[in-house]
Amino acid sequence: MPKIIISGCNGRMGQFVTAICAEKNVKIAAGFDINAEKKNDYPVYADPMEFAGTADVVVDFSSPSSLTKLLDYCKAKKTACVLCATGYSDEQLTQIENAAKEIPVFRSGNMSLGINLLTALVKKAAAVLGDSFDVEIVERHHKMKLDAPSGTALMLADAAASALPHESEYVYERQSIRQKRGQNEIGISSVRGGTIIGEHEVIFAGNDEVLEFKHTAYSRNVFANGAVSAAIFMADVKAPGLYDMNDVLSEVLAR
């Protein structure tokens, strides 16, 4: 049975992960949270270094501000980690890459298995359609989301760009640019409103035909479920390195 620690355990996503662990026979050894209130049947620590026990992997649904302490703990304990937060700075991304030289680190712009399958399909479509189709991405989220565009939108854009036969330029707004669409552009538009959990649409617009891929999350459980799947996978990973959902999908598809 995999044994995990949930960082950000008292937050909304932390509680979703707690519930799914019970369903998937995953043991929760402890929780980390700036609010050290005990809400479940595992101990909670404000400072990760206060936990003297052991675990196979840490699942982090806290915030980028907690990254340094979390990575310091994981490196000290030689424990794998699954990073589920978004909005990391360039400096923090470098910090994550450096940590991956010492421990196994999992990071994905979106923890949904469906989104990661969509990413693979977008890359394949871009490789086939090439310069014949324009690529536009529209993402929609709730009004409380702080970052825009979403990490998932950027992940989808990167997937398309990696397969296109040219160097792509990301365009985030058009109202300030009065000119026709450039050949190498990937447009990314953000919508914020209400309680939308998450919608991502990738549009391939060609001459006289349009191909659309869309993923809609109706509950945050899809992200928690993907995070626990990643934790189960990472519990058996011992080699330092940077891992992502493609590694999890490869294992699932190989079964």
N, C-alpha and C positions, 0 to 999 in steps of 0.2 A: 504494500500500500504506500503510494507516494505521500511524503510529509512536507507540507508547505507552510510558509509564513505569508500573511496578507498585509502588505503595506498600504495604508489608507483604509484599514479594515472597517472603520466606523462611518465611512462615507457611503453614499448611495451604491456605487459600484462594488465597494468592499463587501457590502451586505448581500448583494447579488451573488458574488463569488462564494461567500460563506454558505449560502443556500445550495448552490450547485455542487459544492464539494461534498455535501451530505448525500446528494443523489448519485455521485460518481465514485463513492467510496474512497475519497481523498481525505487524509488526516490533516487537520489544521493545528500546527504546533503552537503558534502564537500570532499576534497581530501587532503591527506598528501603526501608531496614529498620534498626531499632535494632541488630540483629545484622548487621553488614556482611559476613558470610561470602558468598563467591561460590559459589552452588550450581549455577548455570546458565551459559550462554554470553553473559551480559550483565553489565556492571559493577554493583556494589551500593554505595550510599552511605548512611551513617548520618545525615548532614545533607544534605537536599535541595539546599541552596545550593552544595554541593561539585560538583554535576553541571554541567558547562559546555556540554553538548550541547543538542539541541533535540528536541521531541516534539510531537505533535498534541494529546495528552490524557494525563492521569494517572488511573489506576484505583486507587482506595484501598480496600484490604482490611486496613488496620492496626487502629487503635482510636481512639476519640474523643480520647485524650490527644495524638495526633499532629496534630490538626486545625489548630492555629494555624500550625505550621511549614509544613504542606502548603499551606494557603491563601496564606501569605506568598510561598511559592515560585511558585505558580500566578499570583498577581497580578503578581509581579515579572516573570515570563516571558510573561505574557499567554497562558497555556495553560489550556485547558478541563480540567475535572476531573469524574470520576465517583466519587461518594461512596457506598461500599457498607457502611460501618460502621453499627451501630445503637447506641442508648443515649446519644445526644447530650443534653446539658442544654439548658434553655431559652436560656441565654446563648449556647451554641454554635450553636443553631438561628438565633438572631439574627445571629451571626457569619457563618453560611452565607448568609443572606439579604443581608447587606451585601456579601459577596464577589460575589454574583450581579449586583450593580449594575456590576461592573467586568469580570467574565469569565463565560463560559458555565459553569454549574454544574449537574450532573445529580445528583439525589438521589431514592432510592426506598426505602420501608420494606422492600421485598423485591425482589431482582434477578431472580427467576424470571419468565419470560414467562407461564407458566401461572397464577401467583398474580395477576399484573396483569390477565390476562383475567378471572379469577375476581372481582377487585375490580369490574370493569365490570359483570359479570353480577349481583353483589350489589346494586350501585347501581340497576340496572334493576329487579330484583325488589322492592326496597324502594319504588321509585316506583309500581309496579303494586299491591303488596299494602297499602301504607300502614298505617293504624292497625288493620287487621283481623288482623294477625299480630304476635306478639312475636318479637324478635330476640335470639338467644343465640349467642355465639362461644366455641368451645373450641379452645385451642391446646396442642399437645404438643411438647416439645423434650427434648433430652438433659440429663442431670443436671448438666453442666458450664456450661450457659447461665446467665449472670449476671442478665440483666434479665427482668422479668416485669411485665405481659404483654409478649409479643413486639411488636416494631415492626410486624410484619405484622398481628397481631390488631387493633392500633389503626388501622392503615390500612384494614382491612375494616370496622371499626366506623365510622370516619369516612365511608367510602363509603356505608354504609347510612344514617347520620344525615343526610348531605347531601341525600338524596332523600326522607326522611320528612316528613310535613306538620306536624311538631312539633319542638320543641327536645329533643333526647335527653339522657338522663342515663346515664353509664357507671357500672355497678355491678361492682366487682371481687371482692367477697366477700359471702356471704349469712349466714354463721354468726353474725355480730354483729348482724344485723338480723332481728328477729322480726316480720315483717309480710308481707302478700301483695305480689306483684310489682306494681310501679307501671306505669301505662299507657305511660309514656315511657322506660322503662328499656331499655338494651342491656346484657345481662349478658356479662361476659368472664371466662372461667375458664382457669387455667394449670395444666398438668401438666408435671412434670419427672422424668425417669427414664431410665435405661439409655443407649442410644446413638441414640435417636430423632432423626433428622435434622430433621424438621419436618412437622407435620401441622396443618392449619387447617380447622375445620369451622364453617360458618355455618348456623344453624338458624332457619327461619321457622316458628313454631308458631302455628297458627290453630285455630279451632273444628273439630274432627273431621278435620283434615288437617295434615300437616307437610311442608314443603319443605326439603331439605338440600343444601347445596353443600359439597364437600370437595376439598381438595388435599393430596396426600402427596408429599413429596420423599424419594426413595430414595437420592439421592447429592447431595453438595455441588456436583457438576458442573452442576446446573441453575442454581445461583446464579452460578457462574463463567461459564457460557455466556451468561447474561443480561447479565452485566457486560461481556463482550467485545462483545456486540451493541450495548450502550449506548455503548461506546467507539468503535465503528465509526461509529455515528450522530453522536456528538459531535465526531468528528474533522473533520467538515464544517461544524460550527456555529461561526460567528464572532461572532454577536450576544450580548452579555451577557444573562443571564437565568437563571431557575431552571427546569430541565427535569426531566421524569420519564419513566417507562416508557410512559405514554400517548402521548408523542411518538414513541417507537420503534415501538409497536404501530400507530400511525396510518400510519407509513411502510411497515411490513410489509404491512398490509392494503390499502394503495394500490397495491401492485405487481401 
